[in-house]
Amino acid sequence: MRNFHFEGELVLAIGQQGQDVSVEAAPGLIWGYGVGVGVDLTRQDLQDEAKMTQRLWCTSKGLDFSAPAGALVPASKVGYIQRKTITLFVNGEQKQDSELRKMIWSPAEIISYLSAFHRLEPGDIIFSGTPAGVGPLKVGDMCEVTVDGLPPCRFRVTDPRPASSP
């Protein structure tokens, strides 16, 4: 694993179909929030190479086991999500901490924008993007992401390569 980075993100769970949805109508499509968090793990070396060659970043994302998320909680039990804080810890040390209202795009804006290009369906999961403070992870690191009032997402980084056979 080279240059593998954490990105704590709010996870949106879609509960109703929608296409070309207005920002005002978008909250009605949200069934719930995935733990309120997920972790979009990024191969920073691949992303940097893609930036330099003006290629898409998709090769640096969506790697096997690279999007852990916690339990989904119905939006009706969460309250106004943008008043919550997202915090990420690596080995018990706080690495990210931000109020969700400070994110560049609100959940409603994200849904509205995406629905202009893709029909959203019940069961779709959307990662929100991350606040400042992304950084490296290595094998053995313990990562925990929380959002106020939601169950945390916890995982230990393991080497994705199979162990050598004797």
Helices and strands as residue ranges (DSSP letters): E 4-6, E 8-14, G 26-29, E 30-39, E 42-43, H 44-52, G 57-60, E 72-74, G 75-77, G 81-83, E 85-90, E 93-99, G 100-102, H 107-115, E 125-127, E 135-137, E 142-147, E 153-156
